[in-house]
Amino acid sequence: MANLKNLSERIKSVTSIQQVTKAMKMVAAAKVKKAQEKMEISRPYSKSTQDLICRILPQISVSDISLVEKRNVKNTGIIVITSDRGFAGSFNSSVIRLAEKEIEKLGKDSVQLFCLGKKASEYFSKRDFNVKESHFDFWKDMNYDTASNISSSFINSFENNEIDEVHVIYNRFRTLASQDLIIEKVLPVDFTADYNGTNYNYDYEPGQKEIVSTLIPKHINVQMWQQLLESYSSEEAARMVAMDNATENAKEIIKELKLEFNKARQAAITTEMLEIVGGAEALVD
């Protein structure tokens, strides 16, 4: 009976865990949908801004626009985007592994890290990497201003010649079941290969250089906003898949435990019947 009681408690425990993982899966699914809606809203603005910059850049001298200045790369900034929480499969570990490979390739002393998310911040800080800035606990209330503040920090470092290039490593959302691990160059910006539209003869007010100088930082802000949304969508999608797998695993464990419980109960009944029959035979004798 003690074995039966133990099995019964284990079944209850795994059932409770299954209910939790199922609830976490539903919450993650709702968050993915919300983040996707925000991505769709921001894309037209990003595309229009990028097209306008690409249209104007070939017509002006960019020597005075610092954010497009290509330099001899001595110091590199790497933005590492992870989450604050776990339970998302290999979402965080894959980003961190790629970041470590890039740091090893570039040289640890020549890399400054901008860690977005508690997982990246804790990992690199504990291992004595050069973490210039860490941002976390912002995902719940994340908005465009969050992305703008983050962008301002690495733009200032670039303009002050503290770093010569900036790259970002993050998970780009593809489907609910898969994400693409991406590394992109953020600074200096290069739009030459991104525009295939027609160049029209527009009159610009104020001047073209002033427009481009104003739009490029805004475009970087929007790109960072989209990268954060992509990462957040990927995180919740990965968590949804992980919780779905956990729910299915719990289902299989419950099935096995119930089978074991039924076998143990049947064995106990059989033993009890044999004892009764044995006792009855002893009385007859």
Buried (B, 14 or more C-beta within 10 A) or exposed (E): EEEBEEBBEBBEBBBEBBEBBBEBBEBBBEBBEEBBEBBEEBEEBBEEBBBBBBBBBEEBEBEEBBBBBEEEEEBBBBBBBBBBBEBBBBBBBBBBEBBBEBBEEBEEEBBBBBBBBBBBBBBBEEEEBBBBBBBBEBBEEBEBEBBBEBBBBBBEBBBEEEBBBBBBBBBBBEEBEEBEBBBEEBBBBEBEEEBEEEEEEEEBEEEBBEBBBEBBBBBBBBBBBBBBBBBBBBBBBBBBBBBBEBBEBBBEBBEEBEEBBEEBBEEEEEEEEEEEEEEEEEEEE
